[in-house]
Amino acid sequence: MLFTAAVSFAQARAVQETQFANAPQQWDNQMITLQNVEVSFEALPPHMRNNQCKVPRSFDLLTLKIEGARPDFKPCFLISKQMKMSNAQKVGGHSGRFDVTFKGNQMSGYVVSILTPRG
């Protein structure tokens, strides 16, 4: 599993938050990494959720605070429950800065494959 994660990270392209937020379709189905992004592990209030997100079993939604994003930009970031729980423990269950590697599109959501704590 560690080998797979290393290969995925090596193939991922680093993209700035604003580049991703302003033209997400440009990165459809490409493995990309957003570096040093604030990730919140707290539950979103109902008015902030994207109700179009369909979360498969054993997955959960992950909240990324993407700087420079339009107010209507509400992508679905999906993460395995186990990975979310493990990383939440590292930051005391609240929020922290991470490098986030994912793949997907705005219609079906972005599946997080690597979440690396910063600092």
Secondary structure, 3 states (H helix, E strand, C coil): CHHHHHHHHHHCEECCHHHHHHCHHHHCCCCEEEEEEEEECCCCCHHHCCCCCCCCCCEEEEEEECCCCCCCCCCCEEEEHHHHHHHHHHCCCCEEEEEEEEEEECCCEEEEEEEEECC
